[in-house]
Amino acid sequence: MTDSERLERIARLLEEIRDGQRETLALQREHAQKTQTLQARAEALQDRSARLIGRAQKFVPFAMLIVVILIIYVSWLLFRVRPLVRGRC
């Protein structure tokens, strides 16, 4: 193998390495873009979830108050109706 053939072979190998590095960099850029998009979607989902939890935290005490009032009302109805039924017999 002559020196010029060796130099050509080295040049081809270096070109292949360069091309491989370009492809690798392109894949890394694509991956980074996908990662950024996914991160943005995750942050948006977390924000939406936080707003939903905030609304639920405001609603639950109100709902519990209504449930307690209804339990008291039903209990009152039961104790009020029961003596009336006994009195008729």
Backbone torsions as a table, in degrees:
resi	resn	phi	psi	omega
1	MET	NA	130.4	-177.5
2	THR	-85.8	169.0	-179.6
3	ASP	-63.1	-39.2	-179.9
4	SER	-66.2	-37.4	177.4
5	GLU	-66.4	-40.1	178.0
6	ARG	-63.9	-42.8	179.3
7	LEU	-63.9	-40.6	177.4
8	GLU	-64.0	-42.1	179.3
9	ARG	-63.9	-43.5	177.9
10	ILE	-62.6	-41.8	179.3
11	ALA	-62.3	-44.2	178.1
12	ARG	-62.2	-43.4	179.1
13	LEU	-62.5	-42.4	178.1
14	LEU	-64.7	-37.7	176.9
15	GLU	-65.0	-40.9	178.2
16	GLU	-63.7	-41.8	178.0
17	ILE	-62.0	-45.7	179.7
18	ARG	-60.6	-45.8	179.4
19	ASP	-62.2	-40.6	177.9
20	GLY	-63.9	-39.2	178.4
21	GLN	-66.9	-38.0	177.0
22	ARG	-62.0	-44.6	178.5
23	GLU	-62.9	-41.3	179.1
24	THR	-63.0	-44.0	178.2
25	LEU	-63.3	-39.9	178.4
26	ALA	-63.0	-42.0	178.0
27	LEU	-65.3	-38.8	178.7
28	GLN	-65.5	-40.4	177.6
29	ARG	-62.6	-44.4	179.5
30	GLU	-61.7	-43.5	179.1
31	HIS	-63.4	-41.1	179.4
32	ALA	-63.9	-39.5	178.3
33	GLN	-65.3	-43.9	178.2
34	LYS	-62.4	-40.2	179.3
35	THR	-63.5	-42.2	178.7
36	GLN	-64.2	-41.4	178.0
37	THR	-62.8	-44.6	179.2
38	LEU	-63.9	-40.2	178.7
39	GLN	-63.6	-41.3	178.9
40	ALA	-64.2	-41.9	178.2
41	ARG	-64.1	-40.6	179.8
42	ALA	-64.5	-40.6	179.0
43	GLU	-65.6	-40.5	178.1
44	ALA	-63.2	-40.8	178.8
45	LEU	-65.4	-39.9	178.1
46	GLN	-65.9	-39.0	177.6
47	ASP	-63.3	-44.9	179.4
48	ARG	-63.2	-40.8	178.7
49	SER	-64.1	-40.7	179.7
50	ALA	-64.1	-39.6	177.9
51	ARG	-65.4	-40.5	179.4
52	LEU	-64.3	-42.9	178.8
53	ILE	-65.1	-38.6	177.3
54	GLY	-61.0	-42.6	178.0
55	ARG	-66.3	-39.5	179.5
56	ALA	-64.5	-38.6	179.4
57	GLN	-65.7	-28.8	176.6
58	LYS	-80.1	-30.9	-175.5
59	PHE	-81.4	-37.2	-173.7
60	VAL	-59.0	-46.9	179.3
61	PRO	-61.8	-37.8	177.9
62	PHE	-64.1	-44.8	178.9
63	ALA	-64.0	-40.4	178.9
64	MET	-63.9	-38.3	177.6
65	LEU	-61.6	-44.1	178.9
66	ILE	-63.4	-41.5	179.8
67	VAL	-63.2	-43.9	179.3
68	VAL	-62.9	-43.2	178.9
69	ILE	-62.4	-41.9	178.3
70	LEU	-65.3	-39.2	177.7
71	ILE	-62.9	-43.7	178.0
72	ILE	-62.4	-42.0	-179.6
73	TYR	-65.0	-44.1	179.2
74	VAL	-65.7	-39.9	177.1
75	SER	-61.9	-43.0	178.4
76	TRP	-61.6	-42.5	177.8
77	LEU	-62.2	-42.8	-179.2
78	LEU	-64.0	-45.0	-179.1
79	PHE	-73.1	-27.2	179.0
80	ARG	-76.2	-39.2	-177.9
81	VAL	-76.5	-35.9	-176.8
82	ARG	-60.1	-47.0	177.9
83	PRO	-64.7	-31.5	177.7
84	LEU	-66.6	-38.3	179.2
85	VAL	-68.0	-39.3	179.5
86	ARG	-66.8	-37.7	-178.0
87	GLY	-68.2	-26.5	-180.0
88	ARG	-77.5	-25.2	-175.8
89	CYS	-78.9	NA	NA
